Amino acid sequence: YFLLTNLSIVDVSYATSIVPQMLVHLLTEHKVIPFVSCAAQLFISLGVGGIEFVLLAVMAYDRYVAVCEPLRYSVIMHGRFCTRLAITSWVSGSINSLMQTAITFQLPMCTNKCIDHISCEILAVVRLACVDTSSNEIAIMVSSIVLLMTPFCLVLLSYIQIISTILKITSTEGRKKAFQTCASHLTVVVLCYGMAIFTYIQPRSGPSVLQEKLISLFYAILTPMLNPLIYTLRN
């Protein structure tokens, strides 16, 4: 529940950084966002996005201990250790976001400063630059590998161990109970990692602008709405 609290804070922060401004733009003819507000929106949304990916890897480890080391769960996943893992998630996501925001807003922008997106999303802002953005795209790809693919690989390793342990359980009821322990987390992992990998791992040959908008809309509205439903109904 401590990790779920962190996940809830992340979801609320992400939605709050994008949705209010988006609603204002839907109701006004002249859709304007100040430079500082745009930078803040990019920093917050990128930061909490990175935090969520690391946090989901931490939660996968929590499920691994619960299924594979049930008798040692309370010893391994004690309060101080969980706090350290949560702090690591928040610090890593925030540092990455600060670096990405800084190098993005140092780019010289063209006279046309119309952001073709629902928010100040990093790929949309980079497209406004009047210079070669290859270095920015490489930075986005590297950060995606560190904060997206690395946690994703850790999640995969955790679930390989979990599935291996579940298959060793002889009773059908025991297998079902063990799988149900992970079902909620696995659903959220598929929702969060799937489209993020599709969007950011290859910035140049990634999705179209329309697809980017739909993915951002999914993360800003549907994910924060679905996560509490997925976990609450299971609990």
Buried (B, 14 or more C-beta within 10 A) or exposed (E): EEBBEBBBBBBEBBBBBBBEBBEEBEEEEEEEBEEEEBBBBBBBBBBBBBBBBBBBBBBBBBBBBBBBBEEEBEEBBEEEEBEEBBEBBBEBBBEBBEEBBEBBBEBEEEEEEEBEBBBBBBBBBBBBBEEEBEEBBEBBBEBBBBBBBBBBEBBBBBBEBBBEBBEEBEEEEEBEEBBEBBEBBBBBBEBBBEBBBEBBBBBEEBBEEEEBBBBBBBBBBEBBEBBBEBBEEEE
